Amino acid sequence: MDIYIDTNFLCIFAARGIDPVVAFAGSPFRLAVTPDLAEEYRTTLTLEKVPASEKLVAKRLLESSVRRGIFGFAEGGGAYSGFGQGLLASESMVSSVGSCTIKERGDRTPKNRADVFLAALSYGAVILTNDKGTHFNKVKADGGHVYSWIQMTGSHDSGDETLRSIARAVTGAVGSLGENDQS
């Protein structure tokens, strides 16, 4: 199952020294990134105020994640993934994207677009995010796999095997960030 890590999780992994590549190696989860999420990671790498450890998490995700988004074509390429990288949208995905407001911002990535596409992908993939926006809450209520850090830390009480599996993988990788860094 693909797993997408929202940019608001980078600081959590960095603070705990968790290398997501190490965490999910050998697990049933495959690191994935949408075109917009990859752009957010690249932006993180350019910001002076972002700590080096957080940039390292973003770098590791960019280097190791498969490019997977929702299949489609749009003017300028945008948020969609083409042949070999895109998933055909299910009715749930289409409904999720269509029910959210995406605001254009000139030459920048439209506001909420990355999150809306992540929310839509959660019907067949895992999304790690601390975003409490309505787009994530709606898909979570409809059976999407959207998990927050708080849910992961309390997962031992959960009947959700996917959540417990993610928590085990992440817990086992605490302190792994930078162990194999060659940069």
Buried (B, 14 or more C-beta within 10 A) or exposed (E): BBBBBBBBBBBBBBEBBBBBBBBBBEBEBBBBBBBBBBBBBEBBEEEEEBEEBBBBBBBBBBEBBEBBBBBBEEEEEBBBBEEEBBBEBBEBBEBBBEBBEBEEEEEEBBEBBBBBBBBBBBBBBBBBBBBEEEBBBBBBEEEBBBBBBEBBEEBEEBEBEBBBBBBBBBBBBBEBBBEEEEE
